[in-house]
């Protein structure tokens, strides 16, 4: 039997430690910009692979009854005690091990990982621990009685996105998957959401401040998002700035707003607080909040015609939220919310204009089509975007729907005539993204000049396409 530490040398841990030490002592000043980026990416892959190794070590420790033999008695406190972890971190590692680890059955047979595809991608370093955490959360919310093949396909959709996308997008994909495998709302219904609704105002503290917590229904969130998109913008309703624009200002002078925004030092939470404070002031009528980026302040809900006919799906709001089909139709019965229904291709009707500024109808169509900023990687929702001419107006670009797109203020400013600017084009007929906006990065970022689209706001369409192309009809449960 090896003495303590000899086995570690055999498994290469000494070489790993030496490599880390060597890298830490290396000077990075002589690296080219591309080399620094490549080093970051390769190091991230290595860190992910090491994180995946946690599961094997946790299972090995449990098989040897190491937690029970320690003062901790259980695996989570054992990890906290042995590795100095927070309770959250230790619990997460155990949760991942239970779903992505392989266990020996009492019969001696090796049981494959519950989420085998996720475990494979994690071990390869293709996805991060945050990806895995979100995948597990989505899979745990799927109905227990869906077919095994459907569950496997759901995991494949999630893992496939994780290889190329962000962990933050997985809950959104999960909502789309759940809406299609649970079209009757048996797992999560509108009644369930309404039962959970509530806001709690805590007792005022010594300094008079009160904490607030609770759950908002998707409908209330959509309405608040529409209001906050205007009133919580930098430069609006700033209680620290006497010259800040007020909630009662029906029209906003762009130069005045820009000047107020430059003076604004509030964080997002403070701006939201001040917006709510302004909304509740005497004399402020929520129905008369004027316009925001060319449209009245209102909730805008988009759904596909197919989802409307089936009575199942996930309508989206201009702020990137989701509501159920039934609640979307109820909201549309009022005068304030706007409901936009897309055709089978997801493209609104053509609208032409001879003016420089897009019409309200065109902006509604862009919200329905683009759903948010179109620059690849940007997650800014449509409610926070401006209308951008793909071919600039000054260069003869018309204000027609097929020459317009949504871009947030930051990304909009990246398109100019400098050598470091981004370019925008309309994707051609041969592209799988026909009619959508492609962004071309500067040469130092992408020497190939390949136009790319932003899919962060269109994950639901990808999920629907995968389900429709599947040999298994997930929607058969509703029949």
Buried (B, 14 or more C-beta within 10 A) or exposed (E): EEEEEEEEEEEEEEEEEEEEEEEEEEEEEEEEEEEEEEBEEEEEBBEBBEBBEBBBEBBEBBEEEBBEEBEBEEBBBBBBBBEEBEEEBBBBBBBBBBBBBBBEEEEEEEEEBBBBBBBBBBBEBBBBBBBBBBBBEBBEBBBEEBBEEBBEBBBBBBBBBBEEBBBEBBEBBBBBBBBBBBBEBEBBBBEEBEEEEEEEEEEEEEEEEEEEEEEBBBBEBBBBBBBBBBBBBBBBBBEEBEEBBEBBBEEBEEEBBEEBBEEBEBEEEBBBBBBBEBBEEEEBEEEEBEBBBBBBBBBBBBBBEBBBEBBBBBBBBBBBBBBBBEBBBBBBEEEBBBBBBBEEEBBBEEBEBEEEEBBBBBBBBBBBBBBBBBBBEBBBBBBBBBBBBBEBBEEEBBBBBBBBBBBBBEBBEBBEEEEEEBBBEBBEEEEEBEBBBBBBBBEEEBEEEEBBBBBBBBBBBBBBEBBEEBEBEBBEBBE
